[in-house]
């Protein structure tokens, strides 16, 4: 990847303030945010329609499906790296999430350095 090539990211976060902060941070750091969505269904559509290079996905989404189910549906047609964002660390949730082969798990609140490292390493060249 050339230095000036923008790396594309999709954000799936149903907490508006967190979504806005992630979008601003990533834009400032030179990423192209191709979608910022709130639901699992919108996440699936984003990957299908916008083809981001990596997805940041909250595990605990409040609407139609959680992040793990959305990732399961995405896996039906894409091997895009998925980085789960979660405040939950219980073994059942982690076991379900590992079934969709996520690239990484990042705990909330998000650590900027860990996020940027995971994104940089998770985006295919």
HELIX and SHEET records of a PDB file:
HELIX    1   1 UNK A   16  UNK A   28  1                                  13    
HELIX    2   2 UNK A   40  UNK A   50  1                                  11    
HELIX    3   3 UNK A   67  UNK A   75  1                                   9    
HELIX    4   4 UNK A   91  UNK A   98  1                                   8    
HELIX    5   5 UNK A  112  UNK A  122  1                                  11    
SHEET    1   A 5 UNK A  31  UNK A  37  0                                        
SHEET    2   A 5 UNK A   7  UNK A  12  1                                        
SHEET    3   A 5 UNK A  54  UNK A  58  1                                        
SHEET    4   A 5 UNK A  81  UNK A  86  1                                        
SHEET    5   A 5 UNK A 104  UNK A 107  1                                        
END                                                                             
